Amino acid sequence: MMPEFYQTFLCPYLSRPQMLTLEILLWLLQVHKQVRIERLAACFPLPILYESRRRHIQRFLISPKLNVTLIWLPIIQKILLSLIPTGSRIIVCLDRTQWQVNNLLMVTVIFKKRALPVYWKFLEKKGSSNLDEQIAVIRPVLRLLKSYEIIVIGDREFRSVELAYWLKSKKVYFAFRQKQDTYIRRQGKNYELLSELGLAPGMKFFYEGVNYTKRQGFGKFSIAGYWKRKYRGKLEKTGWYILTNLTSFEEVIKAYKARSGIVCEAWCKAA
């Protein structure tokens, strides 16, 4: 049975048959752990032909009433408000995953080792996302979470100075991992590659007031470097170079480490 919270919220938007279809689909997803419509249709307990069941599920899933902005964003906002007090610092993770022909750009909120999906977009292409696509998925999340202090984190796909500058202009904190062939210029020094800073296992550094890349007009940021020391015979292949506007090394590493070991609640149960 769907929790009462969801039933109360969804009833004004969905008809009684649609609510029943949704409850059945959620039950099937948890029991069979399959997201293929053909498998769901084969198990769907409706006394009609298989092909009719398949079309019934398809029509439901493409219904304009199942709208992310209309339904999901208010739900996830209420969930987050019940879990995290307003004014708190909240970590938002920007990530992309690709399987088969699907290329999904997603924004999640990290809470107690769980990634709660907030907003997403399927890209109509293969490979990395661009700046416009990244801003398009972040902007609704910033509006939704305006009562929190936000830190956006991401891997090396989201390393662009344009994205960093845009977030800075929105008064949002960020921590993005960088490629070691990126140029920076520290105060009083010439441009140098991150790989030339001498980061080695067991070392860390935090440089403020850094020009990031050789492009002009984006102001100054900070660079944190961290390479975990060898532990129990295990050594990370490379260290972290993180572009940020946070004010201390400890804040940066704590925020970026939140990416490790997270589980995406919305998708893991259907995997």
Helices and strands as residue ranges (DSSP letters): H 4-10, H 16-32, H 37-43, H 50-61, I 68-72, H 73-83, E 89-99, E 102-111, E 114-122, H 131-144, E 149-154, G 156-158, H 161-169, E 173-177, E 183-185, E 192-193, G 194-197, E 204-212, E 221-226, E 240-244, H 249-257, E 263-264, H 265-268
